Amino acid sequence: MTASVNIIMPLEQEGSKSIVRAWLKKVGETVRQDEPIVELETDKVAVEVPAPRDGILASIALHEGDEAPPGATLGVLTLDLAPAPNAPPREKASRAVDLTLRAEILVGDQPIAEREMRLSPLVKRLLSEHRLDAAAITGTGRDGRITHKDVEDHIARSALRSGVEEKAFSAPSTRVPHNAMRRTIAAHMTHSVATAPHVTAVFEADFSAIIAHRSAHKEAYAQIGVQLTYSAYIVRAAAEAMKAAPHVNARWHEDFIEVFADVNIGMGVALGDKGLIVPIIRRAQALTLKDTAATLSDVTERARKNQLKPADVQGGTFTISNHGVSGSLIAAPIIINQPQSAILGVGKLEKRVVVREVDGGDAMVIKPMAYVSLTIDHRVLDGHQTNAWLTRFVDTLETWPQD
């Protein structure tokens, strides 16, 4: 009876999941212990699984493109190396396959196309990112296949060769390593732009009413330890505007739109060169102005002291970017905080000349104005919902009661 041994997927892997990229041997071919037999690829690296014993590849359990979970059986080796009757010598047959493949690469009708088909996704990604031509790289993998290590070595050699030339004309620079927050922001923003079609609408808001209200009440708030900021009014107005367009407070799914009952508003807090963080004001629709101001003061202070807990930044359904505090009038589009469906932008508050009706006629008056924008996921929201939301938001700010 012929003995057999399974080819097992390693229990540990570098990446979220592994996919069978290519089998380096065919069923019936002889393999030697520790010889690479199958190539796997994760979202991070490409790896080759070696044969556990000398033998013959008897069967393949997971084929190219199949997911390979840790511990799965990839294939089976038989340990009987005796050739089958009337079969050609295995060494010669294997060499014949090698020669055929080599001929396809070197003298085929479309040598470059053949070579491109043999590139793994990881290699293709590296070539694309660094704008390299596969034909300029010598492959060291099986049958001349280009591996990710070949590409990385080529990049390193090119950088070394061009080092002197770069020094001759490049400007002085400083390299600032990415911190974890910057990497996370970059990945999150890239994902959002690739996922959602962004559309931005811009309105203009008169802040006269809330400036007057704040002037009349900020001292009373301060006496009870609450700082009354413009942000508190903006959060309250945003929660009120959800009544006009509930889908702004929603999330896209492939089969449905999930509309949330609670308005959990995230307010971006800048942390200098480190980036920004977005603490959440929960159930904003149920808060008074005083509650909102107190909550904002608390989370903003803890954010700047790096004292936020994971729960403080989770579960948001809508986000506000008060980018005007740093001087910008309009920022568009502001990238949506996935998986949310919209983000509000509030520009710099400044006095501008506007036309108003005074005593039955038009007059130019000076008003404290700011541009406000709503960037939406066009899969979830359309223009009329966007404009309805902004109309209610602006109207809430401009008609704030003075009691």
C-alpha positions as a Markdown table, in Angstrom:
| # | Residue | x | y | z |
|---|---|---|---|---|
| 1 | Met | 0.0 | 0.0 | 0.0 |
| 2 | Thr | 1.4 | 3.4 | -1.0 |
| 3 | Ala | 2.0 | 5.8 | 1.9 |
| 4 | Ser | 0.8 | 9.4 | 1.6 |
| 5 | Val | 1.3 | 12.7 | 3.5 |
| 6 | Asn | -0.9 | 15.9 | 3.4 |
| 7 | Ile | 0.5 | 19.3 | 2.4 |
| 8 | Ile | -0.8 | 21.5 | 5.2 |
| 9 | Met | -1.4 | 25.3 | 5.1 |
| 10 | Pro | 0.7 | 26.9 | 7.9 |
| 11 | Leu | -1.2 | 27.8 | 11.0 |
| 12 | Glu | 0.3 | 31.3 | 11.1 |
| 13 | Gln | 0.0 | 33.7 | 8.3 |
| 14 | Glu | 1.0 | 37.3 | 7.6 |
| 15 | Gly | -2.2 | 39.0 | 6.5 |
| 16 | Ser | -6.0 | 38.8 | 6.8 |
| 17 | Lys | -6.4 | 35.7 | 4.6 |
| 18 | Ser | -4.4 | 33.6 | 2.2 |
| 19 | Ile | -5.3 | 32.7 | -1.4 |
| 20 | Val | -3.7 | 29.9 | -3.5 |
| 21 | Arg | -1.9 | 31.9 | -6.2 |
| 22 | Ala | -0.2 | 29.1 | -8.2 |
| 23 | Trp | 0.8 | 25.5 | -7.9 |
| 24 | Leu | 4.5 | 25.1 | -8.8 |
| 25 | Lys | 4.1 | 21.4 | -9.6 |
| 26 | Lys | 1.6 | 19.4 | -11.5 |
| 27 | Val | -0.2 | 16.2 | -10.4 |
| 28 | Gly | 2.1 | 13.3 | -11.1 |
| 29 | Glu | 5.3 | 15.2 | -10.8 |
| 30 | Thr | 8.1 | 14.3 | -8.5 |
| 31 | Val | 8.9 | 16.7 | -5.6 |
| 32 | Arg | 11.8 | 16.9 | -3.1 |
| 33 | Gln | 11.5 | 17.7 | 0.5 |
| 34 | Asp | 11.7 | 21.5 | 1.2 |
| 35 | Glu | 11.2 | 22.2 | -2.5 |
| 36 | Pro | 8.6 | 25.0 | -3.1 |
| 37 | Ile | 5.4 | 23.3 | -4.3 |
| 38 | Val | 2.6 | 25.9 | -4.0 |
| 39 | Glu | 2.6 | 29.7 | -3.8 |
| 40 | Leu | 0.1 | 31.6 | -1.5 |
| 41 | Glu | -0.7 | 35.2 | -1.4 |
| 42 | Thr | -2.2 | 37.4 | 1.4 |
| 43 | Asp | -3.0 | 41.0 | 1.4 |
| 44 | Lys | 0.5 | 41.7 | 2.7 |
| 45 | Val | 3.0 | 39.2 | 1.3 |
| 46 | Ala | 3.5 | 36.2 | -1.1 |
| 47 | Val | 4.9 | 33.0 | 0.4 |
| 48 | Glu | 5.9 | 29.6 | -1.0 |
| 49 | Val | 4.9 | 26.4 | 0.9 |
| 50 | Pro | 7.6 | 23.7 | 0.7 |
| 51 | Ala | 7.0 | 20.0 | 0.2 |
| 52 | Pro | 7.1 | 18.2 | 3.6 |
| 53 | Arg | 8.7 | 15.0 | 2.2 |
| 54 | Asp | 10.1 | 13.5 | -1.0 |
| 55 | Gly | 7.2 | 12.2 | -3.1 |
| 56 | Ile | 4.9 | 12.6 | -6.0 |
| 57 | Leu | 2.1 | 15.2 | -6.1 |
| 58 | Ala | -0.9 | 12.9 | -6.0 |
| 59 | Ser | -3.8 | 15.4 | -5.8 |
| 60 | Ile | -4.6 | 19.0 | -5.3 |
| 61 | Ala | -7.3 | 19.9 | -2.7 |
| 62 | Leu | -7.3 | 23.8 | -3.1 |
| 63 | His | -6.9 | 25.2 | -6.5 |
| 64 | Glu | -5.7 | 28.6 | -7.8 |
| 65 | Gly | -7.9 | 31.3 | -6.4 |
| 66 | Asp | -9.3 | 29.3 | -3.5 |
| 67 | Glu | -9.0 | 30.7 | 0.0 |
| 68 | Ala | -6.6 | 28.7 | 2.2 |
| 69 | Pro | -7.4 | 28.9 | 5.9 |
| 70 | Pro | -4.8 | 28.0 | 8.5 |
| 71 | Gly | -4.4 | 24.2 | 8.9 |
| 72 | Ala | -6.3 | 23.4 | 5.7 |
| 73 | Thr | -5.0 | 20.6 | 3.4 |
| 74 | Leu | -3.6 | 22.0 | 0.2 |
| 75 | Gly | -2.9 | 18.7 | -1.5 |
| 76 | Val | -1.6 | 15.2 | -1.0 |
| 77 | Leu | 1.9 | 13.6 | -1.7 |
| 78 | Thr | 2.4 | 9.9 | -2.2 |
| 79 | Leu | 5.7 | 8.6 | -0.9 |
| 80 | Asp | 6.1 | 5.8 | -3.5 |
| 81 | Leu | 8.6 | 7.1 | -5.9 |
| 82 | Ala | 8.5 | 4.1 | -8.3 |
| 83 | Pro | 7.5 | 5.3 | -11.8 |
| 84 | Ala | 4.3 | 3.9 | -13.3 |
| 85 | Pro | 4.6 | 1.4 | -16.1 |
| 86 | Asn | 5.3 | 2.8 | -19.6 |
| 87 | Ala | 5.7 | 6.3 | -18.0 |
| 88 | Pro | 8.6 | 8.4 | -19.2 |
| 89 | Pro | 11.4 | 9.0 | -16.7 |
| 90 | Arg | 10.1 | 11.7 | -14.3 |
| 91 | Glu | 13.3 | 13.8 | -14.4 |
| 92 | Lys | 13.2 | 14.0 | -18.1 |
| 93 | Ala | 9.5 | 14.8 | -18.2 |
| 94 | Ser | 10.0 | 17.5 | -15.6 |
| 95 | Arg | 12.8 | 19.0 | -17.6 |
| 96 | Ala | 10.7 | 18.9 | -20.8 |
| 97 | Val | 8.1 | 20.9 | -19.0 |
| 98 | Asp | 10.7 | 23.4 | -17.9 |
| 99 | Leu | 12.0 | 23.8 | -21.4 |
| 100 | Thr | 8.6 | 24.2 | -22.8 |
| 101 | Leu | 7.7 | 27.0 | -20.3 |
| 102 | Arg | 11.0 | 28.7 | -21.0 |
| 103 | Ala | 10.4 | 28.6 | -24.7 |
| 104 | Glu | 7.0 | 30.2 | -24.2 |
| 105 | Ile | 8.6 | 33.1 | -22.3 |
| 106 | Leu | 11.6 | 33.7 | -24.6 |
| 107 | Val | 10.5 | 32.9 | -28.1 |
| 108 | Gly | 6.6 | 33.0 | -28.0 |
| 109 | Asp | 4.6 | 35.3 | -30.2 |
| 110 | Gln | 3.9 | 37.6 | -27.3 |
| 111 | Pro | 6.7 | 37.2 | -24.8 |
| 112 | Ile | 5.8 | 40.2 | -22.6 |
| 113 | Ala | 2.1 | 39.3 | -22.5 |
| 114 | Glu | 3.1 | 35.7 | -21.4 |
| 115 | Arg | 5.3 | 37.1 | -18.7 |
| 116 | Glu | 2.6 | 39.6 | -17.5 |
| 117 | Met | 0.2 | 36.7 | -17.0 |
| 118 | Arg | 2.6 | 35.1 | -14.6 |
| 119 | Leu | 2.8 | 38.1 | -12.3 |
| 120 | Ser | 1.1 | 37.8 | -8.9 |
| 121 | Pro | -1.2 | 40.6 | -7.7 |
| 122 | Leu | 1.5 | 41.7 | -5.2 |
| 123 | Val | 4.1 | 42.0 | -7.9 |
| 124 | Lys | 1.7 | 43.8 | -10.2 |
| 125 | Arg | 0.9 | 46.2 | -7.4 |
| 126 | Leu | 4.6 | 47.0 | -6.8 |
| 127 | Leu | 5.2 | 47.5 | -10.5 |
| 128 | Ser | 2.3 | 49.9 | -10.8 |
| 129 | Glu | 3.2 | 51.9 | -7.6 |
| 130 | His | 6.8 | 52.4 | -8.8 |
| 131 | Arg | 6.0 | 52.7 | -12.5 |
| 132 | Leu | 8.3 | 49.8 | -13.5 |
| 133 | Asp | 8.3 | 47.7 | -16.6 |
| 134 | Ala | 8.3 | 43.9 | -15.9 |
| 135 | Ala | 10.5 | 43.3 | -19.0 |
| 136 | Ala | 13.3 | 45.2 | -17.3 |
| 137 | Ile | 13.4 | 42.9 | -14.3 |
| 138 | Thr | 15.1 | 39.5 | -14.1 |
| 139 | Gly | 12.9 | 36.9 | -12.4 |
| 140 | Thr | 14.5 | 34.4 | -10.0 |
| 141 | Gly | 11.3 | 32.4 | -9.3 |
| 142 | Arg | 10.4 | 29.1 | -10.9 |
| 143 | Asp | 10.7 | 29.3 | -14.7 |
| 144 | Gly | 11.9 | 32.8 | -14.5 |
| 145 | Arg | 8.8 | 34.1 | -12.8 |
| 146 | Ile | 9.2 | 37.6 | -11.1 |
| 147 | Thr | 8.8 | 37.5 | -7.4 |
| 148 | His | 8.1 | 40.5 | -5.1 |
| 149 | Lys | 11.7 | 40.1 | -3.8 |
| 150 | Asp | 13.0 | 40.6 | -7.4 |
| 151 | Val | 11.0 | 43.9 | -7.7 |
| 152 | Glu | 12.1 | 45.2 | -4.3 |
| 153 | Asp | 15.8 | 44.4 | -5.2 |
| 154 | His | 15.4 | 46.2 | -8.5 |
| 155 | Ile | 14.0 | 49.2 | -6.8 |
| 156 | Ala | 16.9 | 49.2 | -4.3 |
| 157 | Arg | 19.5 | 48.9 | -7.1 |
| 158 | Ser | 17.8 | 51.7 | -9.0 |
| 159 | Ala | 17.8 | 54.0 | -6.0 |
| 160 | Leu | 21.5 | 53.3 | -5.3 |
| 161 | Arg | 22.4 | 54.0 | -9.0 |
| 162 | Ser | 20.5 | 57.3 | -9.0 |
| 163 | Gly | 21.6 | 58.5 | -5.6 |
| 164 | Val | 24.4 | 60.7 | -6.9 |
| 165 | Glu | 22.2 | 62.3 | -9.6 |
| 166 | Glu | 19.5 | 63.0 | -7.1 |
| 167 | Lys | 21.8 | 64.8 | -4.8 |
| 168 | Ala | 22.9 | 67.0 | -7.6 |
| 169 | Phe | 19.5 | 68.6 | -8.2 |
| 170 | Ser | 17.2 | 67.6 | -5.3 |
| 171 | Ala | 16.1 | 70.2 | -2.7 |
| 172 | Pro | 17.0 | 69.7 | 0.9 |
| 173 | Ser | 14.3 | 67.7 | 2.7 |
| 174 | Thr | 13.4 | 66.1 | 6.0 |
| 175 | Arg | 11.8 | 62.7 | 6.3 |
| 176 | Val | 9.0 | 62.5 | 8.9 |
| 177 | Pro | 8.1 | 58.8 | 9.6 |
| 178 | His | 4.4 | 58.0 | 9.6 |
| 179 | Asn | 2.9 | 57.5 | 13.1 |
| 180 | Ala | 0.1 | 55.0 | 13.6 |
| 181 | Met | -2.6 | 57.7 | 13.5 |
| 182 | Arg | -1.4 | 59.1 | 10.2 |
| 183 | Arg | -1.4 | 55.7 | 8.6 |
| 184 | Thr | -4.9 | 55.0 | 9.9 |
| 185 | Ile | -6.2 | 58.3 | 8.6 |
| 186 | Ala | -4.6 | 57.7 | 5.2 |
| 187 | Ala | -6.1 | 54.2 | 4.9 |
| 188 | His | -9.5 | 55.4 | 6.1 |
| 189 | Met | -9.7 | 58.4 | 3.7 |
| 190 | Thr | -8.5 | 56.3 | 0.7 |
| 191 | His | -11.1 | 53.7 | 1.5 |
| 192 | Ser | -13.9 | 56.3 | 1.7 |
| 193 | Val | -13.1 | 58.0 | -1.6 |
| 194 | Ala | -12.9 | 54.6 | -3.3 |
| 195 | Thr | -16.1 | 53.4 | -1.7 |
| 196 | Ala | -18.6 | 56.3 | -1.9 |
| 197 | Pro | -19.4 | 58.7 | -4.8 |
| 198 | His | -18.9 | 62.1 | -3.0 |
| 199 | Val | -21.2 | 65.1 | -3.9 |
| 200 | Thr | -21.0 | 68.5 | -2.0 |
| 201 | Ala | -23.6 | 71.2 | -1.7 |
| 202 | Val | -22.7 | 74.6 | -0.2 |
| 203 | Phe | -25.0 | 77.1 | 1.6 |
| 204 | Glu | -24.3 | 80.4 | 3.4 |
| 205 | Ala | -25.4 | 81.0 | 7.0 |
| 206 | Asp | -25.9 | 84.2 | 9.0 |
| 207 | Phe | -24.6 | 83.7 | 12.6 |
| 208 | Ser | -26.2 | 86.9 | 13.9 |
| 209 | Ala | -28.8 | 85.1 | 16.0 |
| 210 | Ile | -26.5 | 82.6 | 17.7 |
| 211 | Ile | -23.9 | 85.3 | 18.4 |
| 212 | Ala | -26.5 | 87.4 | 20.1 |
| 213 | His | -27.7 | 84.4 | 22.1 |
| 214 | Arg | -24.1 | 83.4 | 23.1 |
| 215 | Ser | -23.3 | 86.9 | 24.3 |
| 216 | Ala | -26.4 | 86.9 | 26.5 |
| 217 | His | -25.7 | 83.5 | 28.1 |
| 218 | Lys | -22.0 | 82.6 | 28.0 |
| 219 | Glu | -21.4 | 84.1 | 31.5 |
| 220 | Ala | -24.2 | 82.1 | 33.1 |
| 221 | Tyr | -22.9 | 79.0 | 31.5 |
| 222 | Ala | -19.3 | 79.7 | 32.7 |
| 223 | Gln | -20.6 | 80.1 | 36.3 |
| 224 | Ile | -21.7 | 76.4 | 36.2 |
| 225 | Gly | -18.4 | 75.3 | 34.5 |
| 226 | Val | -19.7 | 75.0 | 31.0 |
| 227 | Gln | -18.0 | 76.7 | 28.0 |
| 228 | Leu | -20.6 | 77.9 | 25.5 |
| 229 | Thr | -19.0 | 77.7 | 22.0 |
| 230 | Tyr | -20.3 | 78.1 | 18.5 |
| 231 | Ser | -19.8 | 74.3 | 18.0 |
| 232 | Ala | -22.5 | 73.6 | 20.5 |
| 233 | Tyr | -25.0 | 75.5 | 18.4 |
| 234 | Ile | -23.8 | 73.8 | 15.3 |
| 235 | Val | -24.3 | 70.3 | 16.8 |
| 236 | Arg | -27.8 | 71.2 | 18.0 |
| 237 | Ala | -28.7 | 72.6 | 14.6 |
| 238 | Ala | -27.4 | 69.5 | 12.9 |
| 239 | Ala | -29.5 | 67.2 | 15.1 |
| 240 | Glu | -32.5 | 69.3 | 14.3 |
| 241 | Ala | -31.9 | 69.2 | 10.6 |
| 242 | Met | -32.1 | 65.4 | 10.7 |
| 243 | Lys | -35.9 | 65.8 | 11.0 |
| 244 | Ala | -35.9 | 67.2 | 7.5 |
| 245 | Ala | -33.8 | 64.5 | 5.9 |
| 246 | Pro | -33.4 | 61.4 | 8.1 |
| 247 | His | -31.3 | 59.5 | 5.5 |
| 248 | Val | -28.4 | 61.9 | 6.3 |
| 249 | Asn | -28.2 | 59.9 | 9.5 |
| 250 | Ala | -27.9 | 56.5 | 7.7 |
| 251 | Arg | -25.6 | 53.9 | 6.4 |
| 252 | Trp | -25.4 | 52.1 | 3.0 |
| 253 | His | -25.7 | 48.3 | 2.8 |
| 254 | Glu | -25.8 | 46.3 | -0.4 |
| 255 | Asp | -29.4 | 45.4 | 0.0 |
| 256 | Phe | -30.8 | 48.2 | 2.1 |
| 257 | Ile | -30.2 | 51.6 | 3.7 |
| 258 | Glu | -30.0 | 51.6 | 7.5 |
| 259 | Val | -31.5 | 54.8 | 9.0 |
| 260 | Phe | -30.5 | 55.3 | 12.7 |
| 261 | Ala | -32.9 | 56.5 | 15.4 |
| 262 | Asp | -30.2 | 58.1 | 17.4 |
| 263 | Val | -28.1 | 61.0 | 16.1 |
| 264 | Asn | -24.5 | 60.3 | 17.3 |
| 265 | Ile | -22.5 | 63.2 | 16.1 |
| 266 | Gly | -18.7 | 63.2 | 15.8 |
| 267 | Met | -16.9 | 66.5 | 16.0 |
| 268 | Gly | -13.4 | 66.5 | 14.6 |
| 269 | Val | -10.7 | 67.7 | 17.0 |
| 270 | Ala | -7.3 | 68.7 | 15.5 |
| 271 | Leu | -4.2 | 67.3 | 17.2 |
| 272 | Gly | -1.6 | 69.4 | 15.4 |
| 273 | Asp | 0.8 | 67.5 | 13.1 |
| 274 | Lys | -0.4 | 64.2 | 14.6 |
| 275 | Gly | -3.7 | 64.4 | 12.7 |
| 276 | Leu | -7.2 | 64.6 | 14.1 |
| 277 | Ile | -9.6 | 62.5 | 16.2 |
| 278 | Val | -13.4 | 62.4 | 16.2 |
| 279 | Pro | -15.0 | 62.0 | 19.6 |
| 280 | Ile | -18.8 | 61.3 | 19.6 |
| 281 | Ile | -21.7 | 63.3 | 21.1 |
| 282 | Arg | -24.3 | 60.5 | 21.7 |
| 283 | Arg | -28.0 | 60.9 | 21.2 |
| 284 | Ala | -27.5 | 64.6 | 20.2 |
| 285 | Gln | -31.2 | 64.8 | 19.3 |
| 286 | Ala | -32.1 | 64.5 | 23.0 |
| 287 | Leu | -29.6 | 67.0 | 24.4 |
| 288 | Thr | -30.3 | 70.6 | 25.4 |
| 289 | Leu | -27.9 | 73.3 | 24.4 |
| 290 | Lys | -26.4 | 73.2 | 27.9 |
| 291 | Asp | -25.9 | 69.4 | 27.7 |
| 292 | Thr | -24.3 | 69.7 | 24.3 |
| 293 | Ala | -21.9 | 72.4 | 25.4 |
| 294 | Ala | -20.9 | 70.4 | 28.5 |
| 295 | Thr | -20.3 | 67.2 | 26.5 |
| 296 | Leu | -18.3 | 69.0 | 23.8 |
| 297 | Ser | -16.1 | 70.7 | 26.4 |
| 298 | Asp | -15.4 | 67.3 | 28.1 |
| 299 | Val | -14.6 | 65.3 | 25.0 |
| 300 | Thr | -12.5 | 68.0 | 23.4 |
| 301 | Glu | -10.4 | 68.5 | 26.5 |
| 302 | Arg | -9.8 | 64.8 | 26.9 |
| 303 | Ala | -9.0 | 64.4 | 23.2 |
| 304 | Arg | -6.2 | 67.0 | 23.4 |
| 305 | Lys | -4.9 | 65.3 | 26.5 |
| 306 | Asn | -4.9 | 61.9 | 24.8 |
| 307 | Gln | -7.4 | 60.7 | 27.5 |
| 308 | Leu | -10.2 | 59.4 | 25.2 |
| 309 | Lys | -11.4 | 55.8 | 25.6 |
| 310 | Pro | -12.2 | 53.6 | 22.6 |
| 311 | Ala | -15.9 | 53.9 | 23.3 |
| 312 | Asp | -15.6 | 57.7 | 23.0 |
| 313 | Val | -14.8 | 57.5 | 19.2 |
| 314 | Gln | -17.1 | 54.5 | 18.3 |
| 315 | Gly | -20.6 | 54.4 | 17.0 |
| 316 | Gly | -20.8 | 57.7 | 15.2 |
| 317 | Thr | -23.6 | 58.2 | 12.6 |
| 318 | Phe | -22.7 | 61.7 | 11.4 |
| 319 | Thr | -19.6 | 63.9 | 11.5 |
| 320 | Ile | -18.9 | 67.7 | 11.6 |
| 321 | Ser | -15.7 | 69.2 | 10.4 |
| 322 | Asn | -15.3 | 72.8 | 11.8 |
| 323 | His | -12.5 | 73.5 | 9.4 |
| 324 | Gly | -13.2 | 77.3 | 9.6 |
| 325 | Val | -11.4 | 77.5 | 12.9 |
| 326 | Ser | -8.1 | 77.3 | 11.0 |
| 327 | Gly | -9.1 | 79.9 | 8.5 |
| 328 | Ser | -10.6 | 78.1 | 5.4 |
| 329 | Leu | -13.8 | 79.5 | 3.9 |
| 330 | Ile | -14.8 | 76.3 | 2.0 |
| 331 | Ala | -13.4 | 72.8 | 1.9 |
| 332 | Ala | -14.9 | 70.5 | -0.7 |
| 333 | Pro | -15.3 | 67.7 | -0.7 |
| 334 | Ile | -14.7 | 66.8 | 2.9 |
| 335 | Ile | -14.1 | 63.1 | 3.0 |
| 336 | Ile | -17.0 | 61.1 | 4.5 |
| 337 | Asn | -16.2 | 59.2 | 7.7 |
| 338 | Gln | -17.1 | 55.7 | 6.5 |
| 339 | Pro | -19.5 | 54.0 | 7.0 |
| 340 | Gln | -21.5 | 57.2 | 7.5 |
| 341 | Ser | -23.4 | 58.8 | 4.7 |
| 342 | Ala | -22.6 | 62.5 | 5.1 |
| 343 | Ile | -20.3 | 65.0 | 6.7 |
| 344 | Leu | -21.0 | 68.7 | 7.5 |
| 345 | Gly | -18.3 | 71.3 | 6.9 |
| 346 | Val | -18.4 | 74.8 | 8.6 |
| 347 | Gly | -16.1 | 77.5 | 7.2 |
| 348 | Lys | -14.6 | 80.6 | 8.7 |
| 349 | Leu | -17.0 | 83.0 | 10.3 |
| 350 | Glu | -16.3 | 86.5 | 9.0 |
| 351 | Lys | -18.2 | 89.8 | 8.5 |
| 352 | Arg | -19.4 | 90.2 | 4.9 |
| 353 | Val | -21.6 | 92.7 | 3.0 |
| 354 | Val | -24.9 | 91.1 | 2.1 |
| 355 | Val | -28.1 | 92.3 | 0.7 |
| 356 | Arg | -31.2 | 92.3 | 3.0 |
| 357 | Glu | -34.6 | 93.7 | 2.8 |
| 358 | Val | -34.9 | 96.7 | 5.1 |
| 359 | Asp | -38.1 | 98.8 | 5.4 |
| 360 | Gly | -39.5 | 97.4 | 2.2 |
| 361 | Gly | -36.4 | 97.8 | 0.1 |
| 362 | Asp | -33.0 | 96.2 | -0.5 |
| 363 | Ala | -30.1 | 97.4 | 1.5 |
| 364 | Met | -26.4 | 96.4 | 1.8 |
| 365 | Val | -25.7 | 95.4 | 5.4 |
| 366 | Ile | -22.7 | 93.8 | 7.3 |
| 367 | Lys | -23.4 | 90.3 | 8.7 |
| 368 | Pro | -21.3 | 87.6 | 10.4 |
| 369 | Met | -21.5 | 84.9 | 7.7 |
| 370 | Ala | -20.0 | 81.4 | 7.1 |
| 371 | Tyr | -20.2 | 78.9 | 4.3 |
| 372 | Val | -21.6 | 75.6 | 5.3 |
| 373 | Ser | -21.3 | 72.5 | 3.2 |
| 374 | Leu | -22.8 | 69.0 | 3.2 |
| 375 | Thr | -20.9 | 66.2 | 1.5 |
| 376 | Ile | -23.0 | 63.2 | 0.9 |
| 377 | Asp | -22.7 | 59.6 | -0.3 |
| 378 | His | -24.7 | 59.8 | -3.5 |
| 379 | Arg | -25.6 | 56.1 | -3.2 |
| 380 | Val | -27.7 | 57.0 | -0.1 |
| 381 | Leu | -28.8 | 60.6 | -0.7 |
| 382 | Asp | -29.9 | 62.8 | -3.6 |
| 383 | Gly | -29.7 | 66.5 | -4.2 |
| 384 | His | -33.2 | 67.4 | -2.9 |
| 385 | Gln | -32.5 | 65.6 | 0.5 |
| 386 | Thr | -29.1 | 67.3 | 0.8 |
| 387 | Asn | -30.6 | 70.7 | 0.1 |
| 388 | Ala | -33.6 | 70.1 | 2.5 |
| 389 | Trp | -31.1 | 69.2 | 5.3 |
| 390 | Leu | -29.0 | 72.3 | 4.7 |
| 391 | Thr | -32.1 | 74.5 | 4.5 |
| 392 | Arg | -33.3 | 73.3 | 7.9 |
| 393 | Phe | -29.8 | 73.6 | 9.4 |
| 394 | Val | -29.3 | 77.2 | 8.2 |
| 395 | Asp | -32.8 | 78.2 | 9.2 |
| 396 | Thr | -32.2 | 76.7 | 12.8 |
| 397 | Leu | -29.0 | 78.8 | 13.2 |
| 398 | Glu | -30.6 | 82.0 | 11.8 |
| 399 | Thr | -33.8 | 81.9 | 13.8 |
| 400 | Trp | -32.3 | 80.8 | 17.2 |
| 401 | Pro | -34.6 | 82.0 | 19.9 |
| 402 | Gln | -33.2 | 84.6 | 22.2 |
| 403 | Asp | -34.7 | 83.5 | 25.5 |
